[in-house]
Amino acid sequence: MASNTKIEWAHHTFNPWVGCTAVSPACDHCYAESWAKRTGQAHLWKGDRRRTSEANWRLPLKWNRQAEAAGIRFRVFCASLADVFDNQVPQIWRSDLFALIEDTPHLDWLLLTKRPQNIQKMIWPKWDAGLPRNIWLGTTAEDQHEANRRIPHLLEAPAAVRFISAEPLLGSIIFEPWLSRIDWIIVGGESGPGARPMHPHWARSIRDQCAAAGTAYFFKQWGEYGPCELHPLGPAACSVVTTSGLHLLGPEAITGSPEDERAEIIARFGKARAGRRLDGREHNAMPEVRWLMAGVDIATD
C-alpha cells in the first residue's frame, strides 16, 4: 500500500485490509472497486476481505517516529480501500488496528466510514469512555438523505474530532442542525468514468453554512466537471446542471434555459484541469486541534 498519498487533506494513507461492499449512491463509481476489478480481485467487493502485509502494518510505526522527531503530527487516512467499521471484517483485525493507533500517538488517524451505525458497538468495550484523542471520526454524506441517516450516528461517537466527507457531492445538503458538533467538512465532486456533475451551488451553500457556524471547510476538487467559463473551448464544450441534479448535455441545452433559477453552465475538464478553486480561491481549512506534547504546543498541521 502507498505510504504517501495524493489526497489533499492527509499526509499518508494506510489500508489495514482491502475490500468493501457498496452501500449507497456514492459507491456507484467506486475507484477502489474499479481498482480491484483491474487487478483481478473483484471478490473483495463481493464479501471477501484481505488483510495487508505485516510490512505494511509496520509503516505507521515509522511515520510515528518521523513525526515525533520532527515535532509535528501526520494525518493518516484509514482506509482508502476499505471501511474500518465494516461488519464483514474479523473483529481481531479491528482490534489490531486499534492497538496500532494507540502505539502511534504522534499520528492523527482519520477513520472515514459509510457505516457510522456500527461505530459504537465496534469500539465497545475497548473505548467505551471515549476514543483516543488522535482518532478523527468521519462519515460520508453525499446527499441530504445520507446526511440525515448517518450524521446522527456519527454524533453519538465519543470522538475529539468529527468530520464529514461530502464527496462525491450528489445533491444539496443542509448541515445546519448538526454543525455545532461537526469540526470539519470536506467537499468534492466526482471524478473518473461515469462521473456525475456537482452543481456549484451545492458546494457554495456548504461553504457558507460552515462560515456561519465557524466550521472548517475544505474544498477538495471539482471532479470531472467545473465552471464553463474556465474551459478553453467555451460553449461548445459545455452543458447545464440543475440543482435537482438533472444534467442536460450539449450546447443546445444551454440555449434551452431549463426552468431552474440556479441552473448553471458547466464543462467536463477532467479532474486535474478542473482543479479545486471555488469562486477564485482554494479552501483548505482544517479543524483547530492542538496537542500538548512534552510541554510543547504542537499543531495538527
Secondary structure, 3 states (H helix, E strand, C coil): CCCCCCCCCCCEECCCEECCCCCCHHHCCCHHHHHHHHCCCHHHHCCCCEECCHHHHHHHHHHHHHHHHHCCCEEEEECCCCCCCCCCCCHHHHHHHHHHHHCCCCEEEEEEECCHHHHHHHHCCCCCCCCCCCEEEEEECCCHHHHHHHHHHHHHCCCCEEEEEECCCCCCCCCCCCHHHCCEEEEECCCCCCCCCCCHHHHHHHHHHHHHHCCEEEEEECCCEEEHHHCCCHHHHEEEECCCCCEECCHHHHHHCCCCCCCEEEEECCHHHHCCCECCECCECCCCCEEEECCEEEECC
